[in-house]
Amino acid sequence: MQSIYATGAPNQTFCARVELHVACKNLPNKDTLSKSDPQVVLYSQEPGGGAWSEIGKTEVIKDNLSPKFVKSFTLDYHFETVQNLRFVCVDVDGVGKSDTLGEMNCKLSEIVTAQNHVLSRPLSGCPHSIIEVHFEETRELNYRVLFVVSAVGLEKKSALVRNDPFLVISRIREGGGHVPIHKTEVVSKTQDPTWKEFSLKIQTLCNGDYDRPILFEVFDFRKNGTHLLIGSHKTTPKQIIDCKELSVELKSETARKNAGYLKIHKAQLEQT
């Protein structure tokens, strides 16, 4: 992948646009009757040890002590500049209220040069809690994919009630593993959900590599955060974009039986 060069006077500065995805493991539980509702806030420091300013926040994930956040951070990486970052993990209790679970300070260069493009470190004050920052160089692409997706005949995860299914789409990482890039709403009490239409930028979906594997996973929602995987299917953007309608089998976690069918009614490439 080509890097981005930004020209400045009098010298040329080597600069690249990077995307950071964040996950945490074994967070402390600050809530009495339920699990923590974590969110990660990212700060950057002004050059020369100046003030810290907020770059952005992930979404809040309810009742989860090992969250994988969908919302990522996009930064410009300047190769010859020290860029100090601070990742603060908080437990969101309500509007305007949060408790700090832990934090991790690092340089952006440490993330970019980490083995397999993943920096993994303990959170301060929580030696058993880990934060992982996944890095990938990205580029601006003026296209998006418009999706309409449903499922039929989903395997029931409870004998007494119907499923409450939601869909997670993940991008397979260059260094292995995957990071979530989209999560749909929960559709209550059905084995045949249809999710609301949504769109994903091409750089988010596959970073311009249409042969890059992407993963579709359907989960049954649980209020305590222990969502149950119903089934999954791995494909590529090339296989689904602009198809008239595609129906694929969802494999259960053991891959021994059919867990239902995922229907991609639309995966339309559009210019933005």
N, C-alpha and C positions, 0 to 999 in steps of 0.2 A: 504494500500500500504506500502511496506517495505521501510524503509529509508536506505541510503547508509552510511556505516561506513568506515571511513578512519583511518588507524592506523598510529600513529606517535610515535616517541621516545621522552621521556620515557612514556608519557601518551597516552591514546586513545582519539581521538577527534571525537565528534559526528558531522557528516557532511551530508548534503542532497543536491541533485541536484534539483533546482527549476526553473520553467518557468514563466516568467512574460509577460502578455499581457496588452497593454495600449490602453486606449480610452480617448477622451477629449470631453467636452461639452461647447457650447457657447463661442468659442474662439473669440477674437477681430478680426475685419477685417482690415488688413493693406493695402489692395489693393484698388485702386480707381475704376477700371473698372470691377473687378471681386472679388471673395472671396479669402481669404488666402489659400495658399497651404501648409498645416502643415506637420511637421515631428517632431518626438521626438528623442532627443539624450540623451543617458544614460551615466552618469559618476559615477565612484566610487572613494572614497578617501583612500589613504594609511593609515594603522593603525597608531594611535597616532596623528591624525590631519595632516597627510602629504599631499602630492600633489594629485590633482585630475587627473584622466586619463579616457579617453573615452573607454567605453565598446562596444558600438555599436549604430546603428541608425535604426529607422523604415523606411519603405518606405515613399515617399512623396505622399500625397493624394491631388489631385487637387480640388480647389474650394469647400472646405468643412470646415465648422466651428464646426462640431461635429463628428470628424473622429473616426473610429474604425480601428486600425492598424492590418494588417495581420502578419507582421514580429514581432516575440517575442524575448525576451532576456532570455538566460539560464545562471544561476549563481550557484555557490556552496555556500550553506548557512552553516556557521560555528556557531554552537549554542552558544559558549562562547566567540565569537569575535564580537565587535561592527563594523558593516559594513555600513558606511554612503554612501547613494546614492543621486544623483541629476538628476532629470528629467527636461530637458530643451526643451520646445516646441518652434519651430522656423517656420517662414514663409519663404519658399524657393522661392526666386525671379528669380534665374537663376544659371548658373554654378558658384559655389564659392560664391554666394551671398545669405544672409539670414538675417532676422530681428527676434529678440527674441520676442516671444509673452508672455512668462511667464515661471516660473520654480517652482519646488517643491522639497524640501529636506526632506529626511526621512531616517530611519534605515531599513535595510532589515528585521530585526526582527518585525518591525511594520507592514510590509506587510504580513509576514507569520502568524502573530497572529490576523490579522484583521477579523472582523466579516464577515462570509460568504466568506472568502478568497478574499475580495475586499477592498483595501484602497482607499478612495475617499477624495480628498482635493482640496481646491482652489489653483490656480496658483498665485504666488506672483505678485503683481502689477495689477492683473485682478480678483477682488473679485467675479465677476459673472461667471468666467471661472473655470471649474472643470476638474481635471485629475483623472482618475480611473486606478488603477493598479490591475489586476487580477492575483492571485497566484495559482499555482498548483505544487505539488511535482511530479517530473518526473523520469524516469529511461531510460537507454539506451537499446534499443531493435533493433537487427540487421535485421529488416525487413522493407519493404516499400510496398505500394500498387500502382500499375501502372494503371492509369485511361484513358479510352477513353469515352467521354461523348458527347451527342448531344441532341437536342430538336426538336420537330416537332409540327406544328400547334399552335404556340404561339399566345396568345391573343394580338391583336394590341392595342398599347397604344396611337396611334395618328391616326386620320382619314385620314390624308394626306400623311403620309410616313410610311415606314416599320420600324420595331424595329431595334435597335442596341444592341442586347442582350449580356450580360456577366453573368457568373456563379460565385456564392460565396458559398463556403462550410464552415460551422461553426461547432464547437464542443460544445455540451451542457455542461455547467459548473456543477461541483459537487454541488455548492451552488445555482444553478438556473441561468437562462439566458444563453447566448451563446457568444462565441468569434470567430471571423472569422479566419480561418487557411489557406485558399487559395482563390485567385481570378484569374479568367481566363482573357484572352484578350477579347476585344470587337469585335464581328463579325458584320460588318456593313450591314444594310438594308436587313434583312431577318427574316422570321418567323420560319425558320428551320435551326438553326445554328449547326455547328459541331466545337467544340473547339479543340485546339491542345492537343495532348497527354501530360499528366503530371503525376508526382508521388508525394506521400506524405509518410513520415516516419510514422510508426505505432505509435510512441510516440506522433507525431503531430496529427494524425487522431483520436486516441482514448486512448492513453497512456496505451495500452495493454489490455483494457477492450473492448472486441469485441461486447458486448451487450450495449455499451454506445450509446445513440442517437446522430446522426449527422444530420445536416440540410443542404439541398440543396435549394438555392434560385436563381432564374433567374430574373435579372433586365434589364430594358431598359435604356441605357446610356443617360445621359443629360449633355451637356457641362457645365452647371452651377452647377453641383454637386448634383442636386436634382433628383437622379436616381429613376425610378419608378419600384416598385416590380411587376413583372408579375405573378409569382406563386412560390410555395414552396412545398417541400416534405421532411418529416422526416423519417429516417430509421436507421439502425444500420450496422456496418461493417459486422457482421455475415450474414446479409441478402443479402449483395451485393458482398462480396468477392468471387471470383472464379465463379460467375454466368456466364453462357454462354452469355446471353443478357437479360437485365431487362428493361421493359418499365413501367413507373409509371406515374400516373396522377398528374399534378401540380395543386394545389389549389390556387385560387386567394386570395387576402388579406382578403376578406370577407368570404372566404371558401364556397361561395354560388354557384360557377360555376367552370367548368373546364377551366383552363387557358392554356392548352396544355399538352404535354407529354414530360417527361424527359427519355432519353434512355441511359442506362449505358451499353455500348458495351463490356467494359472490366473493371474489378476491380481485377487485378491479384496480388496475394501476392508473393513477391520475397524476397529472402535473400540478404542482402547487404554485 
